[in-house]
Amino acid sequence: MAGISLQIGSILLAEPFMLDPNFKRTAVLLCEHSEDGSIGFILNKKLDMRVDDLVKGFPLFNAQVYFGGPVQTDTIHYIHNVGDLIEDSRKIGDGVWWGGDFDQLKFLISSELVTPENIRFFVGYSGWSEGQLKEEMEIGSWVTANMHPNYVFKSRPDSLWSQIMSNKGDIFTVIANMPDSVTYN
């Protein structure tokens, strides 16, 4: 698979039989990609917790938290759709920004200018060292897809992997409908 072009804002879909339990049937939003390495967040592993339970002094906020990946699981990250309303945000793609001024975010939440529908929080992140993601792409561990803001903010996490895979069409629709595990008689 020479010539694979990865870019910020791509969705990485785990191949259907990936053995790593951290990434089984995951959809990862790629937020940083350079020669030095890559960073992304798993979009479809919702945790049973809220951000105001995790961050001391955070305003009461009924926003779900997701498992972003196995790297630095003692950190909180966020993706939002309010753009420049949060200073120092990095645009990832149309309608999707990463991070920004955390104190300003808390103020905007307290002022009800940012609602749970505008933001996704992640514990940890998915990270690849220099050349690692390219290597994984070459051996077929990941399938790339175009990002759409609805994948981040409107889709159901439990069906997101299948939804994006199916949206790619052709053989990917067949892959999307494969059972989670295949057994032989």
Secondary structure, DSSP 8 states (H G I E B T S, - for coil): -TT----TT-EEEE-TT---TTTTT-EEEEEEEETTEEEEEESS-EEEEEHHHHSTT------EEEE--SEEEEEEEEEES-GGGSTT-EEEETTEEE---HHHHHHHHHTTSS-GGGEEEEEEEEEEETTHHHHHHHTTSEEEE---HHHHHTS-HHHHHHHHHHHT-THHHHHHTS-SS----
